[in-house]
Amino acid sequence: IAPDQSDATKLLNQDVLVQNGSPYIIRPTHTPTIVLRHGHSMLNFILSDVNSAQITSVDVVAGGITYQPYPVAGRPSPEYMVILPVGTANPVVRVTTAAGARYQEAIRIPSTTTAINTCYCVKLIGVELVLSSVTVID
């Protein structure tokens, strides 16, 4: 997985689909249904109650690698996506502001929820970065 996922093309190049189950046998009178799943996990997080113009950098550190997430455009609060290897434990979101303040928050992800559609909402409060409740989204 490439660490730089800062634009749509770079992000989508990390999104690998793999087949579930064993290979299908194609028969002339049968149209098979092939079930695919994502080969990696996507971390989606939102920075709320912050002036997005004040954010100078956002990155995610996981497994000793620093990832540059994709900033989702057109959202009222800054939202980011990054694709990580399945089974990644406790990625750390780091935010730096124009005033030089640095925030970081470890996101504790139980291994059973990896690769499930879950959005983590991260809130900047004063000099703290707070992980709010986890919201499951479709």
C-alpha positions as CSV (number, residue, x, y, z in Angstrom):
1,I,0.0,0.0,0.0
2,A,1.4,3.4,-1.0
3,P,1.9,5.9,1.8
4,D,0.8,8.9,-0.4
5,Q,-2.9,8.7,-1.0
6,S,-3.4,12.5,-1.1
7,D,-5.5,12.6,-4.3
8,A,-8.3,10.6,-5.7
9,T,-6.2,8.6,-8.2
10,K,-3.6,7.7,-5.6
11,L,-6.4,6.7,-3.1
12,L,-8.3,4.6,-5.6
13,N,-5.1,2.8,-6.8
14,Q,-4.9,1.3,-3.3
15,D,-8.5,-0.1,-3.4
16,V,-8.0,-3.7,-4.4
17,L,-11.0,-6.1,-4.8
18,V,-10.5,-9.8,-4.3
19,Q,-12.8,-12.8,-4.9
20,N,-14.4,-14.5,-1.9
21,G,-14.4,-18.3,-2.0
22,S,-13.1,-20.8,-4.5
23,P,-12.8,-20.3,-8.2
24,Y,-16.1,-20.5,-10.2
25,I,-16.7,-23.0,-13.0
26,I,-18.3,-21.2,-16.0
27,R,-21.0,-23.4,-17.6
28,P,-22.6,-22.3,-21.0
29,T,-26.1,-22.1,-19.5
30,H,-25.1,-20.4,-16.2
31,T,-24.2,-16.8,-15.5
32,P,-22.1,-16.9,-12.3
33,T,-22.3,-14.4,-9.5
34,I,-18.9,-13.5,-8.3
35,V,-18.6,-12.0,-4.9
36,L,-15.8,-9.5,-4.3
37,R,-14.5,-7.9,-1.1
38,H,-12.1,-5.1,-0.5
39,G,-8.5,-6.4,0.1
40,H,-7.7,-3.5,2.4
41,S,-9.4,-1.4,5.0
42,M,-10.4,2.2,4.7
43,L,-10.1,4.6,7.6
44,N,-12.6,7.5,7.2
45,F,-12.4,10.3,9.8
46,I,-13.8,13.8,10.2
47,L,-12.3,16.8,12.0
48,S,-15.2,18.7,13.5
49,D,-15.4,22.2,15.1
50,V,-12.3,23.4,13.4
51,N,-11.5,26.1,10.8
52,S,-10.3,24.0,7.9
53,A,-8.2,26.9,6.7
54,Q,-6.1,26.6,9.9
55,I,-5.1,23.0,9.1
56,T,-1.7,22.8,7.4
57,S,-1.2,19.0,7.4
58,V,-3.0,15.8,8.3
59,D,-1.4,12.4,8.3
60,V,-2.0,8.9,9.7
61,V,0.8,6.8,11.2
62,A,0.2,3.0,11.2
63,G,2.7,0.2,11.5
64,G,5.6,2.6,11.4
65,I,4.5,4.1,8.0
66,T,3.2,7.6,7.6
67,Y,0.3,7.8,5.2
68,Q,-1.0,11.0,3.5
69,P,-4.8,10.7,3.5
70,Y,-7.1,11.9,0.8
71,P,-9.0,15.1,1.8
72,V,-12.7,14.7,0.8
73,A,-13.9,17.9,-0.9
74,G,-17.2,19.7,-0.3
75,R,-17.8,18.6,3.3
76,P,-18.8,21.1,6.0
77,S,-16.1,19.6,8.3
78,P,-12.7,18.4,7.0
79,E,-13.0,14.7,6.2
80,Y,-10.2,12.4,5.2
81,M,-9.9,8.8,3.9
82,V,-6.9,6.5,3.9
83,I,-6.6,2.9,2.9
84,L,-4.6,0.7,5.3
85,P,-3.6,-3.0,5.4
86,V,-6.3,-5.2,6.9
87,G,-5.6,-5.8,10.5
88,T,-3.9,-2.5,11.1
89,A,-4.1,-1.8,14.8
90,N,-4.4,1.6,16.5
91,P,-3.5,4.1,13.7
92,V,-2.6,7.5,14.9
93,V,-4.1,10.6,13.3
94,R,-1.8,13.7,13.4
95,V,-3.0,17.2,12.7
96,T,-0.8,20.4,12.4
97,T,-2.4,23.9,12.4
98,A,-1.1,27.1,10.9
99,A,-0.4,28.4,14.4
100,G,2.0,25.5,14.8
101,A,-0.1,23.4,17.2
102,R,0.3,19.7,16.7
103,Y,-2.4,17.3,17.7
104,Q,-2.5,13.5,17.6
105,E,-5.0,10.8,18.5
106,A,-4.6,7.1,18.5
107,I,-7.7,5.5,17.1
108,R,-8.3,2.2,18.9
109,I,-9.8,-0.2,16.3
110,P,-10.9,-3.6,17.6
111,S,-9.6,-6.2,15.2
112,T,-13.1,-7.5,14.7
113,T,-14.2,-4.2,13.1
114,T,-11.5,-3.9,10.6
115,A,-12.9,-3.5,7.0
116,I,-16.4,-2.7,8.3
117,N,-17.9,0.6,7.2
118,T,-17.1,2.7,10.3
119,C,-16.5,6.5,10.4
120,Y,-14.4,7.9,13.2
121,C,-15.2,11.5,14.2
122,V,-12.3,13.4,15.6
123,K,-12.8,16.7,17.2
124,L,-10.3,19.5,17.9
125,I,-11.0,21.1,21.2
126,G,-8.5,23.8,22.3
127,V,-5.2,22.1,22.5
128,E,-6.6,18.5,22.5
129,L,-7.7,16.2,19.7
130,V,-10.6,14.1,21.0
131,L,-12.1,11.0,19.4
132,S,-15.8,11.2,19.7
133,S,-18.3,8.3,19.5
134,V,-17.9,6.0,16.6
135,T,-20.8,6.2,14.0
136,V,-21.4,3.3,11.7
137,I,-22.3,4.5,8.2
138,D,-23.4,2.8,5.1
